[in-house]
Amino acid sequence: MPLIPKPICDTVLMDFDALKEAQSGLGTAAVIVMDKSTDVVKAIERLAYFYKHEAAASARPAARAPAGWRG
């Protein structure tokens, strides 16, 4: 998802179609606001780690169970 600069954020409607037109998007349907002191690469790395964990947590219980529990 491309980052969009503040001047565009100030005027763009935060919905799917408007953000698509601005060549960005909501992705998870969330808007994340960071100031200039934020290390964007580290923030994205942390978010990717979080969503990887969340995706694994939503797997079927048998797939998440330790090997000894699966029988």
Phi, psi and omega in degrees: 000115179294143174285147176242142183288160183307315181303325177287319178299328181294334186243339186284142174284131184276066173228170187304308186294316181294319179289327175297318178296327178277008180062039174219201179182171181275336180064268181270011184069026178237151174248127180248123180253127179231146175272177185294344179279350182286133172279102186299320181297315179294323179296316179293321177300316180295318178295318178298318177299315180300311183291329175298315179296317180296320179296320178293324181290337180270001178293163178303142181307321181296325180289333181273341186291146175303151186307322181295338182274345186278342175078000000 
